[in-house]
Structures are given as structure tokens and as C-alpha cells.
Amino acid sequence: MAKRDFKLIVLGILCGAMIGTLLGNVLMFLLPESAVRDFFLTSIFEFGFGSLDGTPIIDLEMFAINFGVFLRFNVCSIIGFSVAYYLLKYFR
């Protein structure tokens, strides 16, 4: 079994995250307000730093810098990562 290229693994994980996000957005519009919708779309784990509301982190009057990284995982994210894992295992 050949070793996987690191770029391919990162690309697969990012594709899985995008698949999970797409699935979550589709379910948000298709499912009515219910416990099922809350189950799929409520964040299980959140991690981040920076400004979530758009207020500048560094404000020097001449320009303002706003940056941050936020990770939110829900059931749709886990489904997306599972699809990416399956695809990485399938396409050796």
C-alpha cells in the first residue's frame, strides 16, 4: 500500500467539510422547524478566535484589520467527513 500524499489528504478533508456544509445548507431550507432540523444543524463543537460580529481586532484609525478562524461541527459535518474518508479509502 503506497503512502498518501499529504496534499491529497488535506484536499479530501476540505472536500468533506464542503460536502457537509452543503448538506447542512440544503437541509436548513428543506426541513421545517422541528427536532430533526435541530439535531442536524445544531453545533456539537465550536472553536474559534477572532471577531465573529465583524468588529475590527486592530483599529489604527487609518485602517482596521479583522481576522479570525472559526470551526463549527454538527452532524452534517460528520457526514461530510465520513464521505471524504470513504472516498479517500476508495480511490487509492
DAHU-V9170 format. One record per residue. N is the residue number from 1. PHI is phi in radians with two decimals (none if undefined). PSI is psi in radians with two decimals (999 if undefined). OMEGA is omega in radians with two decimals (none if undefined). Layout:
N	PHI	PSI	OMEGA
N	PHI	PSI	OMEGA
This chain:
1	none	2.17	-3.12
2	-1.35	2.63	3.10
3	-1.29	2.52	3.10
4	-1.39	2.54	3.03
5	-1.29	2.41	-3.10
6	-1.06	-0.65	3.13
7	-1.09	-0.67	3.14
8	-1.16	-0.68	3.12
9	-1.16	-0.78	3.12
10	-1.11	-0.74	3.10
11	-1.07	-0.71	3.11
12	-1.12	-0.72	3.12
13	-1.16	-0.73	3.10
14	-1.13	-0.67	3.07
15	-1.12	-0.68	3.08
16	-1.12	-0.69	3.09
17	-1.12	-0.69	3.11
18	-1.19	-0.66	3.09
19	-1.11	-0.76	3.11
20	-1.12	-0.69	3.10
21	-1.15	-0.77	3.10
22	-1.07	-0.78	3.11
23	-1.08	-0.74	3.11
24	-1.11	-0.72	3.13
25	-1.18	-0.66	3.10
26	-1.15	-0.78	3.13
27	-1.13	-0.56	3.13
28	-1.09	-0.65	3.14
29	-1.47	-0.50	-3.08
30	-1.49	-0.63	-3.06
31	-1.51	2.39	3.05
32	-1.30	2.94	3.08
33	-1.06	1.96	-3.12
34	-2.82	3.11	3.11
35	-1.19	-0.56	3.13
36	-1.15	-0.77	3.11
37	-1.10	-0.76	3.11
38	-1.09	-0.66	3.13
39	-1.09	-0.80	-3.08
40	-1.32	-0.53	-2.96
41	-1.91	-0.13	3.11
42	-1.38	2.33	-3.10
43	-1.18	2.31	3.08
44	-1.51	-0.70	-3.07
45	-2.45	2.33	3.09
46	-2.27	2.40	3.09
47	-2.53	2.42	3.10
48	-3.09	2.88	2.99
49	-2.51	2.71	-3.10
50	1.96	-2.81	-3.07
51	-1.88	2.06	-3.14
52	-1.44	-0.55	-3.05
53	-1.60	0.06	3.07
54	1.61	0.01	3.09
55	-1.26	2.48	-3.07
56	-1.19	2.46	3.09
57	-1.38	-0.82	3.12
58	-2.06	2.03	-3.12
59	-2.08	1.92	-3.11
60	-1.89	0.41	-3.14
61	1.12	-0.68	3.11
62	-1.42	-0.62	3.06
63	-2.68	2.77	-3.13
64	-2.20	2.47	3.13
65	-2.01	2.28	3.11
66	-2.27	2.11	3.12
67	-2.55	2.82	3.12
68	3.06	2.86	3.09
69	-2.31	2.26	-3.13
70	-2.31	2.28	3.07
71	-2.06	2.24	3.09
72	-2.27	2.20	3.13
73	-2.01	2.35	3.02
74	-2.38	-3.00	-3.08
75	-1.11	-0.66	3.12
76	-1.13	-0.61	3.08
77	-1.11	-0.74	3.13
78	-1.14	-0.66	3.07
79	-1.11	-0.75	3.11
80	-1.10	-0.75	3.09
81	-1.13	-0.62	3.11
82	-1.16	-0.71	3.09
83	-1.11	-0.74	3.11
84	-1.11	-0.73	3.11
85	-1.07	-0.78	3.13
86	-1.07	-0.78	-3.13
87	-1.14	-0.67	3.09
88	-1.16	-0.63	3.10
89	-1.26	-0.63	-3.07
90	-1.27	-0.77	-3.10
91	-1.66	1.35	3.12
92	-1.41	999	none
